[in-house]
Amino acid sequence: MFKHICVPVDNSDHSNRAIDLAVELGRACGTKLTGIHVYAARLHDYRFKQMEYTLPEEYKDENELERQRKIHDSLIAMGLQLISESYLDVMARKAVEAGLAFEPKMIDGKHYKVLVEDCLAADYDLVVMGALGMGAVKDSQLGSVTERFVRRVTRDTLIVRNASGHLVERVLYTQSLVTNDGSLTRSPDLTGPFVTHSAISTNSVSPGTRSNGAAFSEPAIAPPTAIVVNAKPGRGQAILLEWNVDPGRAYSVLQAAAITGPFTPLKEGLRFPGNGGQFTDTVLSGVRARFYLITTP
């Protein structure tokens, strides 16, 4: 799908999230990745020259000024190069771990102009970049570099707005799962391991119903409200259970001799027209303790 993905990096939260997303996309497509960091060494040189008039007199000699300029330029260039390399090293390491080819780029210039020029000259078929960078303004939804970039390029661009997002879990197919039955599901519930579809169902296709058996064309039933049970003595040795109900739901009463179970059904499929449910347990002869559990689908 994608053969070459580019990510502008600046060590911001949005940029780091863009790196993660690009690596995941690249892993799925076997894509080459390029990371680019733009720094502004010439801006520092310009600012230094603006401040030269404030130097002490012994440094204002033209020969001395030229020497100071060279020292300043060398220090700035070296420092910015080290910073750029540290930003790109993060992406390089993640690309290598994913088994993807990676190319780093460090370019001096005005950020959005360099990114646009590089994009127009390269063969990227997708650019993944953060909505905001290190210079983000409070409450801003889109940074000036990103905004100027997307206005000037026609290349597909994915803007990462949620810096705290999470990646979808990757499913690894073991040899035992590599069969003609390619559909996987968790079993016995969402916390269980992935198993082949045929291991839990003889249906070749989905029955087209919700987990409770209702058709998808029917309105979804809202999750039940918390059940609050009140237990009090009834006639003789009976125990009367009362609880709040959602009209239309069916309720089951289960019992156990210990709080840890096992619980067995006393009554299932109870329905009530109003907002209150009742059940009287009269089978208590010889019972020393009984624990109740009220459930609903």
Beta strands, then each sheet from edge to edge (+ up, - down):
strand 1: 4-8
strand 2: 32-39
strand 3: 102-108
strand 4: 126-130
strand 5: 157-160
strand 6: 184-186
strand 7: 194-196
strand 8: 229-233
strand 9: 239-244
strand 10: 251-256
strand 11: 264-270
strand 12: 276-281
strand 13: 291-295
sheet 1: 3+ 2+ 1+ 4+ 5+
sheet 2: 6+ 7-
sheet 3: 8+ 9- 12+
sheet 4: 11+ 10- 13+
end
